[in-house]
């Protein structure tokens, strides 16, 4: 699997390491992803998602059902 959040679409960014002498070399900023199981009572089933930690905070706030509905409307989840 790629390093992309399944709910928000967050993925790695590219930037520079900058040394004290201001030498610049390319680096990658990966998204903070976790693999988490969720129970959906409406469908009476468990699903496993690879999500960012900020998406987990959103799920805790609005609920898994609303978060999945929002992700589908944005086209991140099929």
DODREN-934372 format. One line per 4 residues: number of its first residue (from 1); their letters; for each residue x, y, z of N, C-alpha, C. Coordinates in Angstrom, 1 decimal. Layout:
BEGIN
NUM> A> X,Y,Z,X,Y,Z,X,Y,Z; ...
END
This chain:
BEGIN
1> XXXX> 0.8,-1.2,0.0,0.0,0.0,0.0,0.9,1.3,0.0; 0.4,2.3,-0.6,1.1,3.5,-0.7,0.9,4.3,0.6; 1.7,5.3,0.8,1.6,6.1,2.1,0.7,7.3,1.9; -0.6,7.0,1.7,-1.6,8.0,1.5,-2.8,7.7,2.5
5> XXXX> -3.3,8.7,3.1,-4.4,8.6,4.0,-5.7,8.3,3.2; -6.4,7.3,3.6,-7.6,6.9,2.8,-8.8,7.8,3.0; -8.8,8.6,4.1,-9.9,9.5,4.3,-9.7,10.9,3.9; -8.4,11.4,4.0,-8.2,12.8,3.7,-7.3,13.0,2.4
9> XXXX> -6.7,11.9,2.0,-5.8,12.0,0.8,-4.4,12.6,1.1; -4.1,12.8,2.3,-2.8,13.3,2.7,-1.7,12.3,2.2; -0.6,12.9,1.7,0.5,12.0,1.2,1.8,12.8,1.5; 2.9,12.2,1.1,4.3,12.7,1.3,4.5,14.0,0.6
13> XXXX> 5.2,15.0,1.2,5.6,16.2,0.6,7.1,16.2,0.4; 7.6,17.0,-0.5,9.0,17.1,-0.8,9.5,18.4,-0.4; 10.7,18.4,0.3,11.3,19.7,0.7,12.8,19.5,0.7; 13.5,20.4,1.5,14.9,20.4,1.6,15.4,20.2,3.0
17> XXXX> 16.5,19.5,3.2,17.3,19.6,4.4,18.2,20.7,4.2; 18.2,21.6,5.2,19.1,22.8,5.1,20.1,22.7,6.2; 21.4,22.7,5.8,22.5,22.6,6.8,22.8,24.0,7.4; 23.7,24.0,8.4,24.1,25.3,9.0,24.8,26.2,8.0
21> XXXX> 25.4,25.5,7.0,26.1,26.3,5.9,25.1,26.6,4.7; 23.8,26.3,5.0,22.8,26.6,4.0,22.9,25.7,2.7; 23.6,24.5,2.9,23.5,23.6,1.8,22.1,22.9,1.8; 21.6,22.7,0.6,20.3,22.1,0.5,20.3,20.8,-0.2
25> XXXX> 19.7,19.8,0.4,19.5,18.4,-0.2,18.1,18.0,0.0; 17.6,17.3,-1.0,16.2,16.9,-1.1,15.9,15.9,0.1; 14.6,16.1,0.6,14.1,15.1,1.6,12.6,15.0,1.4; 12.1,14.0,2.1,10.7,13.7,2.0,10.0,13.9,3.4
29> XXXX> 8.9,14.5,3.5,8.1,14.6,4.7,6.9,13.7,4.5; 7.0,12.5,5.2,5.9,11.5,5.1,4.7,11.9,6.0; 3.5,11.5,5.6,2.4,11.8,6.4,2.4,10.9,7.6; 1.8,11.3,8.7,1.8,10.5,10.0,0.6,9.5,9.9
33> XXXX> 0.9,8.3,9.4,-0.2,7.4,9.1,-0.2,6.2,10.1; -1.4,5.7,10.4,-1.6,4.6,11.3,-2.6,3.7,10.6; -2.5,2.4,11.0,-3.5,1.4,10.5,-4.5,1.1,11.6; -5.7,1.3,11.4,-6.7,1.3,12.5,-8.0,0.6,12.0
37> XXXX> -8.5,-0.3,12.9,-9.8,-0.9,12.7,-10.9,-0.1,13.3; -12.1,0.0,12.6,-13.2,0.7,13.0,-14.4,-0.2,12.9; -15.3,-0.1,13.9,-16.6,-0.8,13.8,-17.7,0.1,13.3; -18.4,-0.3,12.3,-19.5,0.5,11.8,-20.8,-0.1,12.2
41> XXXX> -21.5,0.4,13.2,-22.8,-0.2,13.7,-23.9,-0.2,12.6; -23.9,0.8,11.7,-25.0,0.9,10.7,-24.9,-0.3,9.8; -23.7,-0.8,9.4,-23.5,-1.9,8.5,-23.2,-3.2,9.3; -23.0,-3.1,10.6,-22.6,-4.2,11.5,-21.4,-4.9,11.0
45> XXXX> -20.3,-4.2,10.7,-19.1,-4.8,10.2,-17.9,-4.0,10.7; -16.7,-4.6,10.6,-15.4,-3.9,10.9,-14.7,-3.6,9.6; -14.1,-2.4,9.6,-13.2,-2.1,8.4,-11.9,-1.6,8.9; -10.8,-1.9,8.1,-9.5,-1.4,8.4,-9.1,-0.3,7.5
49> XXXX> -8.7,0.8,8.0,-8.3,1.9,7.2,-6.9,2.4,7.6; -6.1,2.9,6.6,-4.8,3.5,6.8,-5.1,5.0,6.8; -5.0,5.6,8.0,-5.4,7.0,8.1,-4.4,7.9,8.8; -4.4,9.1,8.6,-3.5,10.1,9.3,-4.0,10.3,10.7
53> XXXX> -3.2,10.7,11.5,-3.6,11.0,12.9,-4.5,12.1,13.0; -4.5,13.1,12.1,-5.4,14.2,12.1,-6.8,13.7,11.7; -6.8,12.7,10.8,-8.1,12.1,10.4,-8.7,11.3,11.6; -7.9,10.7,12.4,-8.3,10.0,13.6,-9.0,10.9,14.6
57> XXXX> -8.4,12.1,14.7,-9.0,13.1,15.6,-10.4,13.6,15.1; -10.5,13.7,13.7,-11.8,14.0,13.1,-12.8,12.9,13.3; -12.4,11.7,13.2,-13.3,10.5,13.5,-13.8,10.5,14.9; -12.9,10.8,15.8,-13.3,10.9,17.2,-14.3,12.0,17.5
61> XXXX> -14.2,13.1,16.7,-15.1,14.2,16.9,-16.4,14.1,16.2; -16.5,13.6,14.9,-17.7,13.6,14.2,-18.3,12.2,14.0; -17.4,11.1,14.2,-17.9,9.8,14.1,-17.4,9.1,12.8; -17.3,7.8,12.8,-16.7,7.1,11.6,-17.7,7.2,10.4
65> XXXX> -19.0,7.1,10.7,-20.0,7.1,9.6,-20.0,8.4,8.9; -19.9,9.5,9.6,-19.9,10.9,9.0,-18.6,11.1,8.2; -17.5,10.6,8.8,-16.2,10.8,8.2,-16.1,10.0,6.8; -16.6,8.8,6.8,-16.6,8.0,5.6,-17.5,8.7,4.5
69> XXXX> -18.6,9.2,5.0,-19.5,9.8,4.0,-18.9,11.1,3.4; -18.2,11.8,4.2,-17.4,13.0,3.8,-16.3,12.6,2.8; -15.6,11.6,3.1,-14.5,11.1,2.2,-15.0,10.6,0.9; -16.2,9.9,0.9,-16.8,9.5,-0.4,-17.2,10.7,-1.2
73> XXXX> -17.7,11.7,-0.6,-18.2,12.9,-1.4,-17.0,13.6,-2.0; -15.8,13.6,-1.3,-14.6,14.2,-1.9,-13.9,13.3,-2.8; -14.3,12.0,-2.9,-13.7,11.1,-3.9,-12.4,10.4,-3.4; -12.1,10.4,-2.1,-11.0,9.7,-1.5,-11.3,8.2,-1.3
77> XX> -12.5,7.9,-0.9,-12.9,6.6,-0.6,-13.9,6.1,-1.6; -13.8,4.8,-2.0,-14.7,4.3,-3.0,-15.8,3.5,-2.4
END
